[in-house]
Amino acid sequence: MTSQTMKVGLRGTVSALLEVMSGVPQGSVIVPLLFILYVNDLPDWILSNIQMFSDDTKLWRIIQSNVDIDTLRDD
């Protein structure tokens, strides 16, 4: 494993460069942006109840018939 470093910036102030012992390296800026654009449209085409927070999405529906089952599966 290669050594990784990081620094943090906040309101124009940047910390010193520090070695990171663990964590997941970030890819590019475009990937999180594309993820946000994708998930922001979810409530527009989901028919069941939906609750979203960060990268977690929950769907639920009261099942009263086979149509409800199929709708939840489709969502």
N, C-alpha and C positions, 0 to 999 in steps of 0.2 A: 504494500500500500504506500502511495506517495504521501508526502506531507501536505497538509492543506492549511491555509491561513485565511483569516477573515478580519474585517474591520467594520465598524458600525458608524453610520452617519445620522445625525439628528440636528435639524435646524442649522445647517451649515458647519457644524462641528463634527470632526471625524476622530474616532478613537485610534489608538496605536494598532499596528498590525500584530495579531496574536495567532499562535498555532492552534488549530482545532483538532481535538483528540477523537471526536466522534461526530456523527451527523450525516446527513445526505447532501451531497453537493448539488447545487442548483444548476439547471441546464441553461435556459435562455430566458429572456424577458417575455418573448412571444408566447410560450407555452401556457403560463398562467393567464395571460390575457385571453387566449383562445378558449381556455377552460371557462373563464367568467362569461364570455360571450355565449358559449353553449348553454351553460346552466341557467343563465338569466332568462332564457326563452322557455324553459321547462314548464312553468305554470300556464303558458299560453296554449299548450297542447295536451296537458294532462287533465283527464276528466275526474279522477279521484281527488280526494283531499291530499294536499301536499304541504309539507313543512320543510324549509330549507335553512341550513345554518352552515356557513363556511363551506366545507367540502362534503357535508353530510346531508342527504335527502331522504325523507321518509314519506311514504305513500300509505294511505289507508282508505278503506271504504266499507261501509256496512253492507254485508252480503245478505240479500233477501231473495236473490234468484240466480240462475245460471248466467244471466246477462251481467250481473254485478261481478261475478267471478271472471268472466271473459274481459270485461272492461278493466278490472284491476290488473289482469295478466297483460293486456295490451299496453297499459300505462307503464 
